[in-house]
Amino acid sequence: MAKLGFIGIGLMGLPMCKRLLAADHELWVWNRNADKCAPLMALGARAVHSIADLAQQVDVIMLCVSDTPAVQMVAQQLLPHLRAGQVIVDFSSISPDATKELFIESAKLKVSWVDCPVSGGVAGAEAGTLAMMAGGEEKVVHSLEPVLLNLGQRVTYMGESGSGQTTKIANQMIVSCNVLVLAEVMAMAKRAGVDTAKIPQALQGGFADSTPLQLTGSRMAVQDFAEVKWHVKTLLKDLDMANVLAKDVGSAIPMAGLGAELMRQHASKGFAEKDPATFVAMYEAITSNQD
């Protein structure tokens, strides 16, 4: 079995690493805050002191960090220490153009860069049911499937480098607009006297049903914001990337554009690090201000 390295032990990285360890993979881990590696070390992972150390130990290096600059920063530290034949799998959601540049830089070293963003949130990472969309060399993506299928229900090869990231942007446009509409619905239904806690159940199985409705809608109904399962700032970052991509290719995305501005306003009021379930509070505040 390939020796695996994982960089980025956050909300998604932690459960993904746990699944790799449960599948008996040798795993080396690194995180900017080393304390976050402790739960994985207790399960048999080996923590390293630097990205360079990790590069020397493994065959496949997996990344799951916050944004494009974070991936570029890791790549700067990582690439000088790589050897021919190693593979980098980037689970982060970043710019397709930046991904293509990293693919080219890696290829000069005879290293494969695969963009493989995931969808399904923390619950999907814990259950191993993530949807995975991959770009890069097709034969490399297929060679990784035995490892990747420990993390997700399927790996879909989308095409050349950057295709996985473009697909993830499409995913996030749908998810983000869905969650914003859910917040509108919950705020309106509450004002109308409906027991909003019953809405996810009432709509389950119908055309309006979705994973965000069942997981986030129910939390909106009871104002359960304590546990952060994902971040407002993450959705905003992805919608900003969608707007850049749309401009580059000459495509109109008015709903995603409006969604980004609504999220930006919400984030500016101290909600950037909060769960998107808090969008309902934004709509309730708007309604209250109109009274």
ChimeraX commands (.cxc) that place a marker at each C-alpha (Angstrom):
marker #1 position 0.00,0.00,0.00 radius 0.5
marker #1 position 1.18,3.51,-0.81 radius 0.5
marker #1 position 2.53,5.60,2.03 radius 0.5
marker #1 position 0.26,8.60,2.47 radius 0.5
marker #1 position 0.85,12.11,3.73 radius 0.5
marker #1 position -1.89,14.55,4.71 radius 0.5
marker #1 position -1.53,18.32,5.11 radius 0.5
marker #1 position -4.39,20.25,6.71 radius 0.5
marker #1 position -6.09,18.70,9.75 radius 0.5
marker #1 position -9.21,20.85,9.88 radius 0.5
marker #1 position -12.96,20.20,9.91 radius 0.5
marker #1 position -12.69,17.97,6.85 radius 0.5
marker #1 position -9.10,16.77,7.12 radius 0.5
marker #1 position -9.50,15.19,10.55 radius 0.5
marker #1 position -12.32,12.75,9.69 radius 0.5
marker #1 position -10.75,11.99,6.30 radius 0.5
marker #1 position -7.49,11.02,8.01 radius 0.5
marker #1 position -9.37,8.87,10.50 radius 0.5
marker #1 position -10.90,6.91,7.63 radius 0.5
marker #1 position -7.49,6.39,6.01 radius 0.5
marker #1 position -6.12,5.08,9.28 radius 0.5
marker #1 position -9.14,2.82,9.74 radius 0.5
marker #1 position -8.30,1.33,6.32 radius 0.5
marker #1 position -4.81,0.48,7.64 radius 0.5
marker #1 position -2.92,3.00,5.51 radius 0.5
marker #1 position 0.41,4.28,6.77 radius 0.5
marker #1 position -0.21,7.98,7.31 radius 0.5
marker #1 position 2.11,10.91,7.99 radius 0.5
marker #1 position 0.42,14.19,8.95 radius 0.5
marker #1 position 1.36,17.86,9.18 radius 0.5
marker #1 position -0.66,20.86,10.26 radius 0.5
marker #1 position 0.28,24.46,10.90 radius 0.5
marker #1 position -1.15,24.03,14.41 radius 0.5
marker #1 position 0.56,20.79,15.43 radius 0.5
marker #1 position -1.83,20.19,18.33 radius 0.5
marker #1 position -4.56,19.24,15.83 radius 0.5
marker #1 position -2.53,16.18,14.87 radius 0.5
marker #1 position -2.76,14.68,18.38 radius 0.5
marker #1 position -6.04,12.74,17.85 radius 0.5
marker #1 position -4.56,11.15,14.74 radius 0.5
marker #1 position -1.30,10.25,16.45 radius 0.5
marker #1 position -3.36,8.40,19.06 radius 0.5
marker #1 position -4.77,6.32,16.19 radius 0.5
marker #1 position -1.38,5.51,14.70 radius 0.5
marker #1 position -0.55,8.45,12.43 radius 0.5
marker #1 position 2.97,9.82,12.45 radius 0.5
marker #1 position 3.32,13.58,12.83 radius 0.5
marker #1 position 6.22,15.37,11.16 radius 0.5
marker #1 position 7.80,18.70,12.03 radius 0.5
marker #1 position 7.83,20.14,8.53 radius 0.5
marker #1 position 6.34,19.79,5.07 radius 0.5
marker #1 position 9.81,18.84,3.82 radius 0.5
marker #1 position 9.92,15.92,6.29 radius 0.5
marker #1 position 6.54,14.71,5.10 radius 0.5
marker #1 position 7.60,14.86,1.43 radius 0.5
marker #1 position 10.55,12.58,2.14 radius 0.5
marker #1 position 8.43,9.89,3.79 radius 0.5
marker #1 position 5.45,9.31,1.48 radius 0.5
marker #1 position 4.33,8.41,-2.04 radius 0.5
marker #1 position 1.04,10.34,-2.15 radius 0.5
marker #1 position 0.59,13.76,-0.53 radius 0.5
marker #1 position -2.94,14.94,0.18 radius 0.5
marker #1 position -3.87,18.57,0.84 radius 0.5
marker #1 position -7.02,19.92,2.46 radius 0.5
marker #1 position -6.48,23.57,3.31 radius 0.5
marker #1 position -8.55,26.72,3.31 radius 0.5
marker #1 position -8.09,28.55,0.02 radius 0.5
marker #1 position -5.94,29.26,-3.03 radius 0.5
marker #1 position -3.20,31.24,-1.22 radius 0.5
marker #1 position -2.93,28.48,1.39 radius 0.5
marker #1 position -2.45,25.81,-1.29 radius 0.5
marker #1 position 0.11,27.97,-3.10 radius 0.5
marker #1 position 2.02,28.51,0.16 radius 0.5
marker #1 position 2.09,24.77,0.86 radius 0.5
marker #1 position 3.19,24.07,-2.71 radius 0.5
marker #1 position 6.10,26.51,-2.39 radius 0.5
marker #1 position 7.38,24.58,0.61 radius 0.5
marker #1 position 6.56,21.17,-0.84 radius 0.5
marker #1 position 7.74,21.15,-4.46 radius 0.5
marker #1 position 11.49,21.62,-3.82 radius 0.5
marker #1 position 11.52,18.41,-1.78 radius 0.5
marker #1 position 9.60,16.11,-4.11 radius 0.5
marker #1 position 10.93,13.29,-6.25 radius 0.5
marker #1 position 9.77,11.92,-9.57 radius 0.5
marker #1 position 6.74,9.66,-9.36 radius 0.5
marker #1 position 5.12,11.23,-6.32 radius 0.5
marker #1 position 1.49,12.33,-6.51 radius 0.5
marker #1 position -0.21,15.36,-4.96 radius 0.5
marker #1 position -3.96,15.16,-4.41 radius 0.5
marker #1 position -5.56,18.50,-3.58 radius 0.5
marker #1 position -8.91,18.14,-1.81 radius 0.5
marker #1 position -9.09,21.92,-1.24 radius 0.5
marker #1 position -11.53,24.11,-3.16 radius 0.5
marker #1 position -9.37,26.60,-5.06 radius 0.5
marker #1 position -9.02,28.54,-8.31 radius 0.5
marker #1 position -8.99,26.40,-11.48 radius 0.5
marker #1 position -6.35,28.69,-13.01 radius 0.5
marker #1 position -4.08,28.36,-9.97 radius 0.5
marker #1 position -4.56,24.61,-10.13 radius 0.5
marker #1 position -3.44,24.49,-13.77 radius 0.5
marker #1 position -0.30,26.43,-12.87 radius 0.5
marker #1 position 0.50,24.03,-10.03 radius 0.5
marker #1 position -0.08,21.08,-12.37 radius 0.5
marker #1 position 2.47,22.50,-14.81 radius 0.5
marker #1 position 5.04,23.24,-12.09 radius 0.5
marker #1 position 4.65,19.72,-10.68 radius 0.5
marker #1 position 4.96,18.13,-14.11 radius 0.5
marker #1 position 8.39,19.74,-14.53 radius 0.5
marker #1 position 9.47,17.60,-11.57 radius 0.5
marker #1 position 7.70,14.51,-12.98 radius 0.5
marker #1 position 5.22,14.83,-10.10 radius 0.5
marker #1 position 1.48,14.42,-10.72 radius 0.5
marker #1 position -0.93,17.07,-9.40 radius 0.5
marker #1 position -4.57,15.96,-9.13 radius 0.5
marker #1 position -7.29,18.43,-8.21 radius 0.5
marker #1 position -9.90,16.42,-6.35 radius 0.5
marker #1 position -12.23,18.69,-4.37 radius 0.5
marker #1 position -14.96,16.98,-2.38 radius 0.5
marker #1 position -18.57,17.63,-1.44 radius 0.5
marker #1 position -20.58,16.25,1.43 radius 0.5
marker #1 position -19.36,18.25,4.40 radius 0.5
marker #1 position -18.13,16.92,7.72 radius 0.5
marker #1 position -20.93,14.34,7.85 radius 0.5
marker #1 position -19.84,12.95,4.48 radius 0.5
marker #1 position -16.19,12.93,5.54 radius 0.5
marker #1 position -17.04,11.01,8.69 radius 0.5
marker #1 position -19.22,8.48,6.87 radius 0.5
marker #1 position -16.94,8.10,3.85 radius 0.5
marker #1 position -19.70,9.19,1.48 radius 0.5
marker #1 position -18.06,12.26,-0.07 radius 0.5
marker #1 position -18.63,13.05,-3.73 radius 0.5
marker #1 position -15.21,13.49,-5.35 radius 0.5
marker #1 position -14.61,15.29,-8.65 radius 0.5
marker #1 position -11.13,14.97,-10.12 radius 0.5
marker #1 position -9.05,16.73,-12.75 radius 0.5
marker #1 position -5.60,15.92,-14.07 radius 0.5
marker #1 position -4.15,12.86,-15.80 radius 0.5
marker #1 position -6.85,10.24,-16.12 radius 0.5
marker #1 position -4.56,7.26,-15.53 radius 0.5
marker #1 position -3.26,8.84,-12.32 radius 0.5
marker #1 position -6.78,9.52,-11.05 radius 0.5
marker #1 position -7.80,5.91,-11.71 radius 0.5
marker #1 position -4.68,4.63,-9.94 radius 0.5
marker #1 position -5.72,6.56,-6.83 radius 0.5
marker #1 position -9.23,5.11,-6.64 radius 0.5
marker #1 position -8.40,2.33,-4.14 radius 0.5
marker #1 position -7.26,5.03,-1.70 radius 0.5
marker #1 position -9.87,7.64,-2.53 radius 0.5
marker #1 position -12.81,5.26,-2.20 radius 0.5
marker #1 position -12.01,4.99,1.51 radius 0.5
marker #1 position -13.13,8.62,1.68 radius 0.5
marker #1 position -15.99,8.88,-0.79 radius 0.5
marker #1 position -18.80,7.02,-2.46 radius 0.5
marker #1 position -17.37,7.68,-5.93 radius 0.5
marker #1 position -14.61,9.46,-7.81 radius 0.5
marker #1 position -15.70,11.10,-11.07 radius 0.5
marker #1 position -12.97,11.97,-13.54 radius 0.5
marker #1 position -13.94,15.37,-14.99 radius 0.5
marker #1 position -11.11,16.02,-17.44 radius 0.5
marker #1 position -7.84,17.92,-17.64 radius 0.5
marker #1 position -6.27,19.83,-14.77 radius 0.5
marker #1 position -8.65,22.36,-13.22 radius 0.5
marker #1 position -11.80,20.48,-14.26 radius 0.5
marker #1 position -12.33,19.14,-10.77 radius 0.5
marker #1 position -12.11,22.63,-9.31 radius 0.5
marker #1 position -14.52,24.02,-11.91 radius 0.5
marker #1 position -16.99,21.26,-11.05 radius 0.5
marker #1 position -16.66,22.08,-7.35 radius 0.5
marker #1 position -17.44,25.74,-8.09 radius 0.5
marker #1 position -20.63,24.58,-9.81 radius 0.5
marker #1 position -21.43,22.45,-6.76 radius 0.5
marker #1 position -20.92,25.38,-4.41 radius 0.5
marker #1 position -23.11,27.69,-6.50 radius 0.5
marker #1 position -25.97,25.23,-6.10 radius 0.5
marker #1 position -25.32,24.62,-2.40 radius 0.5
marker #1 position -24.87,28.29,-1.52 radius 0.5
marker #1 position -28.00,29.52,-3.27 radius 0.5
marker #1 position -29.92,26.59,-1.77 radius 0.5
marker #1 position -28.88,27.46,1.78 radius 0.5
marker #1 position -29.71,31.14,1.31 radius 0.5
marker #1 position -33.20,30.25,0.07 radius 0.5
marker #1 position -33.62,27.86,3.02 radius 0.5
marker #1 position -32.91,30.77,5.36 radius 0.5
marker #1 position -35.52,32.91,3.57 radius 0.5
marker #1 position -38.05,30.10,3.85 radius 0.5
marker #1 position -37.45,29.47,7.54 radius 0.5
marker #1 position -37.65,33.16,8.45 radius 0.5
marker #1 position -40.82,33.68,6.41 radius 0.5
marker #1 position -42.56,30.53,7.63 radius 0.5
marker #1 position -41.80,31.41,11.24 radius 0.5
marker #1 position -43.36,34.87,10.74 radius 0.5
marker #1 position -46.40,33.16,9.24 radius 0.5
marker #1 position -46.86,31.00,12.33 radius 0.5
marker #1 position -45.64,27.69,10.89 radius 0.5
marker #1 position -43.72,25.23,13.07 radius 0.5
marker #1 position -40.53,25.40,11.01 radius 0.5
marker #1 position -39.04,22.37,12.74 radius 0.5
marker #1 position -41.50,20.29,10.70 radius 0.5
marker #1 position -40.55,21.75,7.31 radius 0.5
marker #1 position -37.64,19.35,6.60 radius 0.5
marker #1 position -39.90,16.39,7.39 radius 0.5
marker #1 position -42.80,17.78,5.36 radius 0.5
marker #1 position -40.66,18.31,2.26 radius 0.5
marker #1 position -38.59,15.13,2.54 radius 0.5
marker #1 position -38.75,13.11,-0.67 radius 0.5
marker #1 position -40.30,15.93,-2.67 radius 0.5
marker #1 position -38.69,18.09,-5.34 radius 0.5
marker #1 position -37.61,20.65,-2.73 radius 0.5
marker #1 position -35.75,18.10,-0.64 radius 0.5
marker #1 position -31.97,18.28,-0.36 radius 0.5
marker #1 position -29.16,17.40,2.00 radius 0.5
marker #1 position -28.82,21.07,3.08 radius 0.5
marker #1 position -32.55,21.12,3.88 radius 0.5
marker #1 position -32.29,18.08,6.12 radius 0.5
marker #1 position -29.00,18.99,7.81 radius 0.5
marker #1 position -29.01,22.81,7.87 radius 0.5
marker #1 position -32.74,23.56,7.64 radius 0.5
marker #1 position -33.46,21.66,10.82 radius 0.5
marker #1 position -30.73,23.64,12.63 radius 0.5
marker #1 position -32.14,26.92,11.32 radius 0.5
marker #1 position -35.56,25.99,12.69 radius 0.5
marker #1 position -34.29,25.63,16.26 radius 0.5
marker #1 position -31.56,28.29,16.02 radius 0.5
marker #1 position -28.88,25.67,16.67 radius 0.5
marker #1 position -25.70,27.55,15.76 radius 0.5
marker #1 position -23.27,26.27,18.39 radius 0.5
marker #1 position -21.56,23.50,16.43 radius 0.5
marker #1 position -19.81,24.78,13.32 radius 0.5
marker #1 position -20.03,22.10,10.63 radius 0.5
marker #1 position -18.83,24.43,7.85 radius 0.5
marker #1 position -18.08,28.14,7.53 radius 0.5
marker #1 position -19.81,31.16,6.01 radius 0.5
marker #1 position -16.39,32.36,4.83 radius 0.5
marker #1 position -15.90,29.12,2.88 radius 0.5
marker #1 position -19.11,29.54,0.89 radius 0.5
marker #1 position -18.28,33.19,0.28 radius 0.5
marker #1 position -14.82,32.26,-0.99 radius 0.5
marker #1 position -16.34,29.75,-3.38 radius 0.5
marker #1 position -18.96,32.18,-4.71 radius 0.5
marker #1 position -16.27,34.79,-5.27 radius 0.5
marker #1 position -14.38,32.20,-7.33 radius 0.5
marker #1 position -17.59,31.48,-9.25 radius 0.5
marker #1 position -17.92,35.14,-10.16 radius 0.5
marker #1 position -14.31,35.31,-11.35 radius 0.5
marker #1 position -14.75,32.17,-13.44 radius 0.5
marker #1 position -18.01,33.43,-14.92 radius 0.5
marker #1 position -16.36,36.70,-15.93 radius 0.5
marker #1 position -13.43,34.84,-17.50 radius 0.5
marker #1 position -15.66,32.61,-19.64 radius 0.5
marker #1 position -18.34,35.23,-20.34 radius 0.5
marker #1 position -21.21,33.53,-18.49 radius 0.5
marker #1 position -23.97,35.27,-16.50 radius 0.5
marker #1 position -24.53,34.07,-12.91 radius 0.5
marker #1 position -26.81,36.69,-11.33 radius 0.5
marker #1 position -28.09,34.47,-8.51 radius 0.5
marker #1 position -24.59,33.48,-7.39 radius 0.5
marker #1 position -23.52,37.12,-7.64 radius 0.5
marker #1 position -26.33,38.26,-5.36 radius 0.5
marker #1 position -25.63,35.34,-3.03 radius 0.5
marker #1 position -22.02,36.43,-2.65 radius 0.5
marker #1 position -23.02,39.96,-1.68 radius 0.5
marker #1 position -25.57,38.73,0.88 radius 0.5
marker #1 position -22.93,36.44,2.38 radius 0.5
marker #1 position -20.38,39.26,2.42 radius 0.5
marker #1 position -22.76,41.45,4.43 radius 0.5
marker #1 position -23.46,38.59,6.84 radius 0.5
marker #1 position -19.76,37.77,7.25 radius 0.5
marker #1 position -18.92,41.42,7.93 radius 0.5
marker #1 position -21.19,41.34,10.99 radius 0.5
marker #1 position -19.07,38.74,12.77 radius 0.5
marker #1 position -20.43,35.60,11.12 radius 0.5
marker #1 position -17.49,34.68,8.85 radius 0.5
marker #1 position -16.38,31.85,11.15 radius 0.5
marker #1 position -19.94,30.78,11.95 radius 0.5
marker #1 position -22.06,28.03,10.43 radius 0.5
marker #1 position -24.25,28.89,7.41 radius 0.5
marker #1 position -27.27,27.96,9.54 radius 0.5
marker #1 position -26.87,31.50,10.87 radius 0.5
marker #1 position -28.18,32.89,7.55 radius 0.5
marker #1 position -31.66,32.59,9.05 radius 0.5
marker #1 position -30.68,35.18,11.66 radius 0.5
marker #1 position -29.75,37.56,8.84 radius 0.5
marker #1 position -33.23,37.33,7.30 radius 0.5
marker #1 position -34.95,37.57,10.66 radius 0.5
marker #1 position -32.97,40.74,11.40 radius 0.5
marker #1 position -33.95,42.24,8.04 radius 0.5
marker #1 position -37.62,41.47,8.70 radius 0.5
marker #1 position -37.46,42.92,12.23 radius 0.5
marker #1 position -35.93,46.13,10.90 radius 0.5
marker #1 position -38.87,46.53,8.55 radius 0.5
marker #1 position -41.45,46.34,11.38 radius 0.5
marker link #1:1,2 radius 0.2
marker link #1:2,3 radius 0.2
marker link #1:3,4 radius 0.2
marker link #1:4,5 radius 0.2
marker link #1:5,6 radius 0.2
marker link #1:6,7 radius 0.2
marker link #1:7,8 radius 0.2
marker link #1:8,9 radius 0.2
marker link #1:9,10 radius 0.2
marker link #1:10,11 radius 0.2
marker link #1:11,12 radius 0.2
marker link #1:12,13 radius 0.2
marker link #1:13,14 radius 0.2
marker link #1:14,15 radius 0.2
marker link #1:15,16 radius 0.2
marker link #1:16,17 radius 0.2
marker link #1:17,18 radius 0.2
marker link #1:18,19 radius 0.2
marker link #1:19,20 radius 0.2
marker link #1:20,21 radius 0.2
marker link #1:21,22 radius 0.2
marker link #1:22,23 radius 0.2
marker link #1:23,24 radius 0.2
marker link #1:24,25 radius 0.2
marker link #1:25,26 radius 0.2
marker link #1:26,27 radius 0.2
marker link #1:27,28 radius 0.2
marker link #1:28,29 radius 0.2
marker link #1:29,30 radius 0.2
marker link #1:30,31 radius 0.2
marker link #1:31,32 radius 0.2
marker link #1:32,33 radius 0.2
marker link #1:33,34 radius 0.2
marker link #1:34,35 radius 0.2
marker link #1:35,36 radius 0.2
marker link #1:36,37 radius 0.2
marker link #1:37,38 radius 0.2
marker link #1:38,39 radius 0.2
marker link #1:39,40 radius 0.2
marker link #1:40,41 radius 0.2
marker link #1:41,42 radius 0.2
marker link #1:42,43 radius 0.2
marker link #1:43,44 radius 0.2
marker link #1:44,45 radius 0.2
marker link #1:45,46 radius 0.2
marker link #1:46,47 radius 0.2
marker link #1:47,48 radius 0.2
marker link #1:48,49 radius 0.2
marker link #1:49,50 radius 0.2
marker link #1:50,51 radius 0.2
marker link #1:51,52 radius 0.2
marker link #1:52,53 radius 0.2
marker link #1:53,54 radius 0.2
marker link #1:54,55 radius 0.2
marker link #1:55,56 radius 0.2
marker link #1:56,57 radius 0.2
marker link #1:57,58 radius 0.2
marker link #1:58,59 radius 0.2
marker link #1:59,60 radius 0.2
marker link #1:60,61 radius 0.2
marker link #1:61,62 radius 0.2
marker link #1:62,63 radius 0.2
marker link #1:63,64 radius 0.2
marker link #1:64,65 radius 0.2
marker link #1:65,66 radius 0.2
marker link #1:66,67 radius 0.2
marker link #1:67,68 radius 0.2
marker link #1:68,69 radius 0.2
marker link #1:69,70 radius 0.2
marker link #1:70,71 radius 0.2
marker link #1:71,72 radius 0.2
marker link #1:72,73 radius 0.2
marker link #1:73,74 radius 0.2
marker link #1:74,75 radius 0.2
marker link #1:75,76 radius 0.2
marker link #1:76,77 radius 0.2
marker link #1:77,78 radius 0.2
marker link #1:78,79 radius 0.2
marker link #1:79,80 radius 0.2
marker link #1:80,81 radius 0.2
marker link #1:81,82 radius 0.2
marker link #1:82,83 radius 0.2
marker link #1:83,84 radius 0.2
marker link #1:84,85 radius 0.2
marker link #1:85,86 radius 0.2
marker link #1:86,87 radius 0.2
marker link #1:87,88 radius 0.2
marker link #1:88,89 radius 0.2
marker link #1:89,90 radius 0.2
marker link #1:90,91 radius 0.2
marker link #1:91,92 radius 0.2
marker link #1:92,93 radius 0.2
marker link #1:93,94 radius 0.2
marker link #1:94,95 radius 0.2
marker link #1:95,96 radius 0.2
marker link #1:96,97 radius 0.2
marker link #1:97,98 radius 0.2
marker link #1:98,99 radius 0.2
marker link #1:99,100 radius 0.2
marker link #1:100,101 radius 0.2
marker link #1:101,102 radius 0.2
marker link #1:102,103 radius 0.2
marker link #1:103,104 radius 0.2
marker link #1:104,105 radius 0.2
marker link #1:105,106 radius 0.2
marker link #1:106,107 radius 0.2
marker link #1:107,108 radius 0.2
marker link #1:108,109 radius 0.2
marker link #1:109,110 radius 0.2
marker link #1:110,111 radius 0.2
marker link #1:111,112 radius 0.2
marker link #1:112,113 radius 0.2
marker link #1:113,114 radius 0.2
marker link #1:114,115 radius 0.2
marker link #1:115,116 radius 0.2
marker link #1:116,117 radius 0.2
marker link #1:117,118 radius 0.2
marker link #1:118,119 radius 0.2
marker link #1:119,120 radius 0.2
marker link #1:120,121 radius 0.2
marker link #1:121,122 radius 0.2
marker link #1:122,123 radius 0.2
marker link #1:123,124 radius 0.2
marker link #1:124,125 radius 0.2
marker link #1:125,126 radius 0.2
marker link #1:126,127 radius 0.2
marker link #1:127,128 radius 0.2
marker link #1:128,129 radius 0.2
marker link #1:129,130 radius 0.2
marker link #1:130,131 radius 0.2
marker link #1:131,132 radius 0.2
marker link #1:132,133 radius 0.2
marker link #1:133,134 radius 0.2
marker link #1:134,135 radius 0.2
marker link #1:135,136 radius 0.2
marker link #1:136,137 radius 0.2
marker link #1:137,138 radius 0.2
marker link #1:138,139 radius 0.2
marker link #1:139,140 radius 0.2
marker link #1:140,141 radius 0.2
marker link #1:141,142 radius 0.2
marker link #1:142,143 radius 0.2
marker link #1:143,144 radius 0.2
marker link #1:144,145 radius 0.2
marker link #1:145,146 radius 0.2
marker link #1:146,147 radius 0.2
marker link #1:147,148 radius 0.2
marker link #1:148,149 radius 0.2
marker link #1:149,150 radius 0.2
marker link #1:150,151 radius 0.2
marker link #1:151,152 radius 0.2
marker link #1:152,153 radius 0.2
marker link #1:153,154 radius 0.2
marker link #1:154,155 radius 0.2
marker link #1:155,156 radius 0.2
marker link #1:156,157 radius 0.2
marker link #1:157,158 radius 0.2
marker link #1:158,159 radius 0.2
marker link #1:159,160 radius 0.2
marker link #1:160,161 radius 0.2
marker link #1:161,162 radius 0.2
marker link #1:162,163 radius 0.2
marker link #1:163,164 radius 0.2
marker link #1:164,165 radius 0.2
marker link #1:165,166 radius 0.2
marker link #1:166,167 radius 0.2
marker link #1:167,168 radius 0.2
marker link #1:168,169 radius 0.2
marker link #1:169,170 radius 0.2
marker link #1:170,171 radius 0.2
marker link #1:171,172 radius 0.2
marker link #1:172,173 radius 0.2
marker link #1:173,174 radius 0.2
marker link #1:174,175 radius 0.2
marker link #1:175,176 radius 0.2
marker link #1:176,177 radius 0.2
marker link #1:177,178 radius 0.2
marker link #1:178,179 radius 0.2
marker link #1:179,180 radius 0.2
marker link #1:180,181 radius 0.2
marker link #1:181,182 radius 0.2
marker link #1:182,183 radius 0.2
marker link #1:183,184 radius 0.2
marker link #1:184,185 radius 0.2
marker link #1:185,186 radius 0.2
marker link #1:186,187 radius 0.2
marker link #1:187,188 radius 0.2
marker link #1:188,189 radius 0.2
marker link #1:189,190 radius 0.2
marker link #1:190,191 radius 0.2
marker link #1:191,192 radius 0.2
marker link #1:192,193 radius 0.2
marker link #1:193,194 radius 0.2
marker link #1:194,195 radius 0.2
marker link #1:195,196 radius 0.2
marker link #1:196,197 radius 0.2
marker link #1:197,198 radius 0.2
marker link #1:198,199 radius 0.2
marker link #1:199,200 radius 0.2
marker link #1:200,201 radius 0.2
marker link #1:201,202 radius 0.2
marker link #1:202,203 radius 0.2
marker link #1:203,204 radius 0.2
marker link #1:204,205 radius 0.2
marker link #1:205,206 radius 0.2
marker link #1:206,207 radius 0.2
marker link #1:207,208 radius 0.2
marker link #1:208,209 radius 0.2
marker link #1:209,210 radius 0.2
marker link #1:210,211 radius 0.2
marker link #1:211,212 radius 0.2
marker link #1:212,213 radius 0.2
marker link #1:213,214 radius 0.2
marker link #1:214,215 radius 0.2
marker link #1:215,216 radius 0.2
marker link #1:216,217 radius 0.2
marker link #1:217,218 radius 0.2
marker link #1:218,219 radius 0.2
marker link #1:219,220 radius 0.2
marker link #1:220,221 radius 0.2
marker link #1:221,222 radius 0.2
marker link #1:222,223 radius 0.2
marker link #1:223,224 radius 0.2
marker link #1:224,225 radius 0.2
marker link #1:225,226 radius 0.2
marker link #1:226,227 radius 0.2
marker link #1:227,228 radius 0.2
marker link #1:228,229 radius 0.2
marker link #1:229,230 radius 0.2
marker link #1:230,231 radius 0.2
marker link #1:231,232 radius 0.2
marker link #1:232,233 radius 0.2
marker link #1:233,234 radius 0.2
marker link #1:234,235 radius 0.2
marker link #1:235,236 radius 0.2
marker link #1:236,237 radius 0.2
marker link #1:237,238 radius 0.2
marker link #1:238,239 radius 0.2
marker link #1:239,240 radius 0.2
marker link #1:240,241 radius 0.2
marker link #1:241,242 radius 0.2
marker link #1:242,243 radius 0.2
marker link #1:243,244 radius 0.2
marker link #1:244,245 radius 0.2
marker link #1:245,246 radius 0.2
marker link #1:246,247 radius 0.2
marker link #1:247,248 radius 0.2
marker link #1:248,249 radius 0.2
marker link #1:249,250 radius 0.2
marker link #1:250,251 radius 0.2
marker link #1:251,252 radius 0.2
marker link #1:252,253 radius 0.2
marker link #1:253,254 radius 0.2
marker link #1:254,255 radius 0.2
marker link #1:255,256 radius 0.2
marker link #1:256,257 radius 0.2
marker link #1:257,258 radius 0.2
marker link #1:258,259 radius 0.2
marker link #1:259,260 radius 0.2
marker link #1:260,261 radius 0.2
marker link #1:261,262 radius 0.2
marker link #1:262,263 radius 0.2
marker link #1:263,264 radius 0.2
marker link #1:264,265 radius 0.2
marker link #1:265,266 radius 0.2
marker link #1:266,267 radius 0.2
marker link #1:267,268 radius 0.2
marker link #1:268,269 radius 0.2
marker link #1:269,270 radius 0.2
marker link #1:270,271 radius 0.2
marker link #1:271,272 radius 0.2
marker link #1:272,273 radius 0.2
marker link #1:273,274 radius 0.2
marker link #1:274,275 radius 0.2
marker link #1:275,276 radius 0.2
marker link #1:276,277 radius 0.2
marker link #1:277,278 radius 0.2
marker link #1:278,279 radius 0.2
marker link #1:279,280 radius 0.2
marker link #1:280,281 radius 0.2
marker link #1:281,282 radius 0.2
marker link #1:282,283 radius 0.2
marker link #1:283,284 radius 0.2
marker link #1:284,285 radius 0.2
marker link #1:285,286 radius 0.2
marker link #1:286,287 radius 0.2
marker link #1:287,288 radius 0.2
marker link #1:288,289 radius 0.2
marker link #1:289,290 radius 0.2
marker link #1:290,291 radius 0.2
view
